[in-house]
């Protein structure tokens, strides 16, 4: 990821995390929508005496529409996870200034408010915002 891509994507980092969670919930919902089917079949023991007995077979109904929707959601989830991972790698490898790296970690990965970041880093809220904005303008 280059600086321009980082600059464009970092603003959406929090939404990426929320979007991934939303997609996971939607995928689970689709899995729960599939109907469970039961049926019975007759079978016998493998060895003598070949006693006939009934076996219950259980599974999920195949629904192509749900399968396509789930595939689409999984694809979008992978795309968002890739961007999220690239942003985290950028923060941890490309930002050499430790104070700025911590600021970005607190703001985006930990979802801290500016007030909490300022308290944690012994600064002011406006100072942290200014440091953040200057770094983004510089790259």
Phi and psi in degrees as GROMACS dihedral restraints (atoms count N, CA, C in turn):
[ dihedral_restraints ]
;  ai    aj    ak    al  type     phi  dphi    fc
    3     4     5     6     1   -91.9    20    10
    4     5     6     7     1   176.6    20    10
    6     7     8     9     1   -61.6    20    10
    7     8     9    10     1   -39.8    20    10
    9    10    11    12     1   -65.7    20    10
   10    11    12    13     1   -45.0    20    10
   12    13    14    15     1   -63.0    20    10
   13    14    15    16     1   -40.3    20    10
   15    16    17    18     1   -60.3    20    10
   16    17    18    19     1   -47.5    20    10
   18    19    20    21     1   -58.5    20    10
   19    20    21    22     1   -42.7    20    10
   21    22    23    24     1   -70.0    20    10
   22    23    24    25     1   -40.9    20    10
   24    25    26    27     1   -85.8    20    10
   25    26    27    28     1   -27.3    20    10
   27    28    29    30     1   -64.2    20    10
   28    29    30    31     1   -30.9    20    10
   30    31    32    33     1   -64.1    20    10
   31    32    33    34     1   -25.3    20    10
   33    34    35    36     1  -100.9    20    10
   34    35    36    37     1     7.7    20    10
   36    37    38    39     1   -56.9    20    10
   37    38    39    40     1   -46.5    20    10
   39    40    41    42     1   -61.9    20    10
   40    41    42    43     1   -39.5    20    10
   42    43    44    45     1   -69.8    20    10
   43    44    45    46     1   -30.0    20    10
   45    46    47    48     1   -61.4    20    10
   46    47    48    49     1   -47.7    20    10
   48    49    50    51     1   -61.9    20    10
   49    50    51    52     1   -44.1    20    10
   51    52    53    54     1   -66.2    20    10
   52    53    54    55     1   -38.3    20    10
   54    55    56    57     1   -64.3    20    10
   55    56    57    58     1   -40.0    20    10
   57    58    59    60     1   -63.5    20    10
   58    59    60    61     1   -44.6    20    10
   60    61    62    63     1   -62.5    20    10
   61    62    63    64     1   -43.0    20    10
   63    64    65    66     1   -61.5    20    10
   64    65    66    67     1   -43.7    20    10
   66    67    68    69     1   -64.2    20    10
   67    68    69    70     1   -39.8    20    10
   69    70    71    72     1   -60.5    20    10
   70    71    72    73     1   -42.7    20    10
   72    73    74    75     1   -63.6    20    10
   73    74    75    76     1   -41.0    20    10
   75    76    77    78     1   -66.8    20    10
   76    77    78    79     1   -37.2    20    10
   78    79    80    81     1   -65.1    20    10
   79    80    81    82     1   -43.0    20    10
   81    82    83    84     1   -61.9    20    10
   82    83    84    85     1   -39.7    20    10
   84    85    86    87     1   -62.3    20    10
   85    86    87    88     1   -40.8    20    10
   87    88    89    90     1   -63.8    20    10
   88    89    90    91     1   -43.2    20    10
   90    91    92    93     1   -61.4    20    10
   91    92    93    94     1   -35.8    20    10
   93    94    95    96     1   -76.5    20    10
   94    95    96    97     1   -18.6    20    10
   96    97    98    99     1   -75.3    20    10
   97    98    99   100     1   -24.5    20    10
   99   100   101   102     1   -65.7    20    10
  100   101   102   103     1   132.7    20    10
  102   103   104   105     1   -78.0    20    10
  103   104   105   106     1   141.2    20    10
  105   106   107   108     1   -86.3    20    10
  106   107   108   109     1   135.9    20    10
  108   109   110   111     1  -121.3    20    10
  109   110   111   112     1   139.1    20    10
  111   112   113   114     1  -125.6    20    10
  112   113   114   115     1   146.4    20    10
  114   115   116   117     1  -151.7    20    10
  115   116   117   118     1   168.0    20    10
  117   118   119   120     1  -127.1    20    10
  118   119   120   121     1   147.3    20    10
  120   121   122   123     1  -132.8    20    10
  121   122   123   124     1   157.5    20    10
  123   124   125   126     1   -98.7    20    10
  124   125   126   127     1   140.8    20    10
  126   127   128   129     1  -145.9    20    10
  127   128   129   130     1   175.4    20    10
  129   130   131   132     1  -136.3    20    10
  130   131   132   133     1   162.5    20    10
  132   133   134   135     1   -66.5    20    10
  133   134   135   136     1   154.2    20    10
  135   136   137   138     1   -74.1    20    10
  136   137   138   139     1   -27.2    20    10
  138   139   140   141     1  -112.4    20    10
  139   140   141   142     1   163.1    20    10
  141   142   143   144     1   -65.1    20    10
  142   143   144   145     1   138.1    20    10
  144   145   146   147     1   -78.9    20    10
  145   146   147   148     1   136.0    20    10
  147   148   149   150     1   -77.5    20    10
  148   149   150   151     1    72.1    20    10
  150   151   152   153     1   -72.5    20    10
  151   152   153   154     1   131.0    20    10
  153   154   155   156     1   -83.2    20    10
  154   155   156   157     1   136.1    20    10
  156   157   158   159     1  -144.0    20    10
  157   158   159   160     1   166.5    20    10
  159   160   161   162     1  -101.1    20    10
  160   161   162   163     1   135.7    20    10
  162   163   164   165     1  -117.6    20    10
  163   164   165   166     1   139.6    20    10
  165   166   167   168     1   -95.3    20    10
  166   167   168   169     1   129.2    20    10
  168   169   170   171     1  -111.2    20    10
  169   170   171   172     1   132.9    20    10
  171   172   173   174     1  -131.1    20    10
  172   173   174   175     1   144.2    20    10
  174   175   176   177     1  -167.3    20    10
  175   176   177   178     1  -175.5    20    10
  177   178   179   180     1  -105.2    20    10
  178   179   180   181     1   140.5    20    10
  180   181   182   183     1   -67.3    20    10
  181   182   183   184     1   139.8    20    10
  183   184   185   186     1   -84.6    20    10
  184   185   186   187     1   125.5    20    10
  186   187   188   189     1  -131.0    20    10
  187   188   189   190     1   107.6    20    10
  189   190   191   192     1   -62.2    20    10
  190   191   192   193     1   -36.3    20    10
  192   193   194   195     1   -63.0    20    10
  193   194   195   196     1   -45.7    20    10
  195   196   197   198     1   -67.0    20    10
  196   197   198   199     1   -36.7    20    10
  198   199   200   201     1   -63.4    20    10
  199   200   201   202     1   -44.0    20    10
  201   202   203   204     1   -64.5    20    10
  202   203   204   205     1   -42.1    20    10
  204   205   206   207     1   -63.6    20    10
  205   206   207   208     1   -42.7    20    10
  207   208   209   210     1   -63.9    20    10
  208   209   210   211     1   -41.3    20    10
  210   211   212   213     1   -62.3    20    10
  211   212   213   214     1   -43.3    20    10
  213   214   215   216     1   -62.4    20    10
  214   215   216   217     1   -45.4    20    10
  216   217   218   219     1   -64.7    20    10
  217   218   219   220     1   -40.7    20    10
  219   220   221   222     1   -63.5    20    10
  220   221   222   223     1   -38.9    20    10
  222   223   224   225     1   -63.4    20    10
  223   224   225   226     1   -46.0    20    10
  225   226   227   228     1   -64.5    20    10
  226   227   228   229     1   -39.1    20    10
  228   229   230   231     1   -61.7    20    10
  229   230   231   232     1   -44.7    20    10
  231   232   233   234     1   -62.1    20    10
  232   233   234   235     1   -39.9    20    10
  234   235   236   237     1   -62.4    20    10
  235   236   237   238     1   -45.6    20    10
  237   238   239   240     1   -66.5    20    10
  238   239   240   241     1   -39.9    20    10
  240   241   242   243     1   -63.1    20    10
  241   242   243   244     1   -37.4    20    10
  243   244   245   246     1   -63.5    20    10
  244   245   246   247     1   -46.8    20    10
  246   247   248   249     1   -62.8    20    10
  247   248   249   250     1   -44.1    20    10
  249   250   251   252     1   -59.5    20    10
  250   251   252   253     1   -45.5    20    10
  252   253   254   255     1   -63.6    20    10
  253   254   255   256     1   -41.7    20    10
  255   256   257   258     1   -63.2    20    10
  256   257   258   259     1   -38.7    20    10
  258   259   260   261     1   -64.4    20    10
  259   260   261   262     1   -43.3    20    10
  261   262   263   264     1   -65.4    20    10
  262   263   264   265     1   -39.1    20    10
  264   265   266   267     1   -64.1    20    10
  265   266   267   268     1   -43.8    20    10
  267   268   269   270     1   -58.8    20    10
  268   269   270   271     1   -48.7    20    10
  270   271   272   273     1   -58.7    20    10
  271   272   273   274     1   -42.4    20    10
  273   274   275   276     1   -84.2    20    10
  274   275   276   277     1   -15.3    20    10
  276   277   278   279     1  -118.2    20    10
  277   278   279   280     1   -34.2    20    10
  279   280   281   282     1   -92.8    20    10
  280   281   282   283     1   -24.9    20    10
  282   283   284   285     1   -87.8    20    10
  283   284   285   286     1   105.8    20    10
  285   286   287   288     1   -82.0    20    10
  286   287   288   289     1   -30.4    20    10
  288   289   290   291     1   -74.1    20    10
  289   290   291   292     1   116.0    20    10
  291   292   293   294     1   -62.0    20    10
  292   293   294   295     1   -37.1    20    10
  294   295   296   297     1   -63.9    20    10
  295   296   297   298     1   -43.5    20    10
  297   298   299   300     1   -69.7    20    10
  298   299   300   301     1   -39.4    20    10
  300   301   302   303     1   -59.2    20    10
  301   302   303   304     1   -46.8    20    10
  303   304   305   306     1   -62.3    20    10
  304   305   306   307     1   -41.5    20    10
  306   307   308   309     1   -56.9    20    10
  307   308   309   310     1   -47.1    20    10
  309   310   311   312     1   -67.6    20    10
  310   311   312   313     1   -36.7    20    10
  312   313   314   315     1   -62.2    20    10
  313   314   315   316     1   -48.7    20    10
  315   316   317   318     1   -62.9    20    10
  316   317   318   319     1   -43.9    20    10
  318   319   320   321     1   -70.6    20    10
  319   320   321   322     1   -46.7    20    10
  321   322   323   324     1   -99.1    20    10
  322   323   324   325     1   -47.7    20    10
  324   325   326   327     1   -77.2    20    10
  325   326   327   328     1   -42.3    20    10
  327   328   329   330     1   -90.3    20    10
  328   329   330   331     1    -8.4    20    10
  330   331   332   333     1    60.2    20    10
  331   332   333   334     1    35.4    20    10
  333   334   335   336     1   -75.4    20    10
  334   335   336   337     1   149.1    20    10
  336   337   338   339     1   -76.1    20    10
  337   338   339   340     1   165.1    20    10
  339   340   341   342     1   -62.1    20    10
  340   341   342   343     1   -35.4    20    10
  342   343   344   345     1   -63.9    20    10
  343   344   345   346     1   -45.4    20    10
  345   346   347   348     1   -66.4    20    10
  346   347   348   349     1   -38.9    20    10
  348   349   350   351     1   -62.3    20    10
  349   350   351   352     1   -45.7    20    10
  351   352   353   354     1   -60.0    20    10
  352   353   354   355     1   -42.9    20    10
  354   355   356   357     1   -64.5    20    10
  355   356   357   358     1   -45.0    20    10
  357   358   359   360     1   -66.2    20    10
  358   359   360   361     1   -34.1    20    10
  360   361   362   363     1  -102.5    20    10
  361   362   363   364     1    11.4    20    10
  363   364   365   366     1    55.5    20    10
  364   365   366   367     1    49.4    20    10
  366   367   368   369     1  -138.6    20    10
  367   368   369   370     1  -165.9    20    10
  369   370   371   372     1  -106.7    20    10
  370   371   372   373     1   158.5    20    10
  372   373   374   375     1   -59.5    20    10
  373   374   375   376     1   -47.5    20    10
  375   376   377   378     1   -66.8    20    10
  376   377   378   379     1   -33.4    20    10
  378   379   380   381     1   -65.0    20    10
  379   380   381   382     1   -40.2    20    10
  381   382   383   384     1   -67.8    20    10
  382   383   384   385     1   -42.0    20    10
  384   385   386   387     1   -62.6    20    10
  385   386   387   388     1   -41.8    20    10
  387   388   389   390     1   -64.8    20    10
  388   389   390   391     1   -43.1    20    10
  390   391   392   393     1   -60.5    20    10
  391   392   393   394     1   -44.6    20    10
  393   394   395   396     1   -60.5    20    10
  394   395   396   397     1   -51.7    20    10
  396   397   398   399     1   -66.1    20    10
  397   398   399   400     1   -39.1    20    10
  399   400   401   402     1   -63.4    20    10
  400   401   402   403     1   -40.7    20    10
  402   403   404   405     1   -62.2    20    10
  403   404   405   406     1   -45.2    20    10
  405   406   407   408     1   -64.9    20    10
  406   407   408   409     1   -35.2    20    10
  408   409   410   411     1   -69.1    20    10
  409   410   411   412     1   -34.2    20    10
  411   412   413   414     1   -71.7    20    10
  412   413   414   415     1   -34.9    20    10
